[in-house]
Amino acid sequence: MTLDPVTLAAILGMALATFACRASGYVVLRRVQPGPFLRAFLGHVPGTLFVAFAAPAVVREGWPGFVGAAATLIVMRATGSTPASLLAGVAVFWLARTLA
């Protein structure tokens, strides 16, 4: 299978743009020391982004989604382990969906 040069250029261009966006944050924050408010704000961004991506899927799936999300939160609160909480949430969701 051969790759079209235009497609390859588009892929490489998107990869470069993605890297530039990610690297620019490190470059800026290396030169500028954020204040306490900005540090607290940036500390909460990953969690809020995850919720923003997960919430529509949870609502769309109905009660199995809510049960899986609850299991995820309970395991995370109990263990503090992200992989364990995600595994538990997916397992409980799968079980609830199978039983529905």
C-alpha positions in Angstrom: 0.0 0.0 0.0 1.4 3.4 -1.0 0.7 6.6 0.8 -0.4 9.6 -1.3 2.1 12.5 -0.9 -0.7 15.0 -0.2 -2.1 12.7 2.6 1.4 12.3 4.0 2.0 16.0 4.0 -1.4 16.6 5.7 -0.6 14.0 8.4 2.9 15.5 9.0 1.4 19.0 9.1 -1.2 18.0 11.7 1.5 16.3 13.8 3.7 19.4 13.7 0.7 21.7 14.6 -0.2 19.4 17.5 3.3 19.3 18.8 3.6 23.1 18.5 0.4 23.6 20.5 1.6 21.3 23.3 5.1 22.5 23.4 4.1 26.2 23.4 2.4 25.8 26.8 5.7 24.5 28.3 7.7 27.3 26.7 5.4 30.0 28.0 5.1 28.5 31.5 8.9 28.1 31.7 9.3 31.9 31.2 6.3 33.1 33.1 5.6 32.1 36.7 1.8 31.7 37.2 0.3 33.1 40.3 -1.7 31.1 42.8 -5.0 31.5 41.1 -3.7 30.4 37.7 -1.8 27.4 39.3 -5.0 26.3 41.0 -7.0 26.8 37.7 -4.5 24.7 35.7 -4.5 22.0 38.4 -8.2 21.5 37.8 -8.2 21.5 34.0 -7.5 17.7 33.3 -10.4 16.6 35.6 -12.8 19.1 34.1 -11.9 18.1 30.5 -12.4 14.4 31.4 -15.9 15.2 32.8 -16.8 17.3 29.8 -15.9 14.4 27.5 -17.5 11.7 29.7 -20.7 13.3 30.8 -22.6 13.2 27.4 -21.7 9.5 27.0 -22.9 8.7 30.6 -26.2 10.5 30.0 -26.7 8.9 26.6 -26.2 5.4 28.1 -28.9 5.9 30.7 -28.8 4.0 34.0 -26.0 1.6 33.0 -23.9 4.8 32.3 -24.8 6.3 35.6 -24.0 3.1 37.5 -20.7 2.8 35.7 -19.8 6.4 36.5 -20.8 5.9 40.1 -18.6 2.8 40.4 -15.7 4.8 38.9 -16.1 7.6 41.4 -16.4 5.2 44.4 -13.3 3.2 43.4 -11.3 6.5 42.7 -12.3 7.9 46.1 -11.5 4.6 47.9 -8.2 3.8 46.2 -7.0 7.0 44.5 -6.0 4.9 41.5 -7.1 6.1 38.1 -6.5 2.8 36.2 -8.3 0.8 38.9 -11.3 3.2 38.9 -11.6 3.3 35.1 -11.4 -0.5 35.0 -14.0 -0.9 37.7 -16.3 1.7 36.0 -16.0 -0.1 32.6 -16.6 -3.5 34.2 -19.7 -2.3 36.1 -21.0 -0.5 33.0 -20.6 -3.6 30.9 -22.3 -5.7 33.6 -25.2 -3.3 33.9 -25.6 -3.0 30.2 -25.6 -6.8 29.8 -28.3 -7.2 32.5 -30.5 -4.4 31.0 
